[in-house]
Amino acid sequence: MSDTTAGAENGQDITVVHLMRHGEVHNPDGVLYGRRAGYHLSELGRQMADRVAESLADRDITYVVASPLERAQETATPVAKAHGLDLATDERLIEAANVFEGKTFGVGDGALRKPGNWKHLTNPFQPSWGEPYVEQVVRMMGALDAAKDAARGHEAVLVSHQLPIWIVRSFVEKRRLWHDPRRRQCTLASLTSFTYRGDKIVSVGYSEPARDLVPAHLLAGAKPVKGKSKAFGA
């Protein structure tokens, strides 16, 4: 038996699963697009995707998978091509459902100014306006575990969306799931990286290979700007 095989059987194999948020989306109307089809990367978003692919070119990536939404598929494609891999699709990586899909969601304007929408804001702990956080954790952990098994001993890249990525990271790091969306550390084209030893997550890392391409108002912790939506959960 080789040392590598023995290590794997003893649960000592190291696998890294990178959860990547998609790049900037062409969204001239500033709506919260959620799970809606037809929203593609902007030219800047394509540059972000290429930048991340370049940053990962020397990594031992053997599996690339994305949410079925166009912006995620387009973000994942350069990574898959750089490693000569087919791009897989996993429905569990999709954006969180949200009742405000298709509505504007800026500061001082948009859906929150309409009293008819306030009924959806009664429980921020669940949350009442969309897919429960616990359900997001279950599906995202399933996608992470599947990718870990597919790339065992190597690395995988999974392209998903801001809210599900932040929620599963919060769960792994034992933080509460309800939160201030402005404080999510999950900017466009960022990588949230989970390192497994065997089947156990032993560390979580975060990096922003395309940070210099991200508009300032979309960075984590940026102050809201009237008329510019951060597209929370995008």
Disulfide bonds with the S-S distance in Angstrom:
none
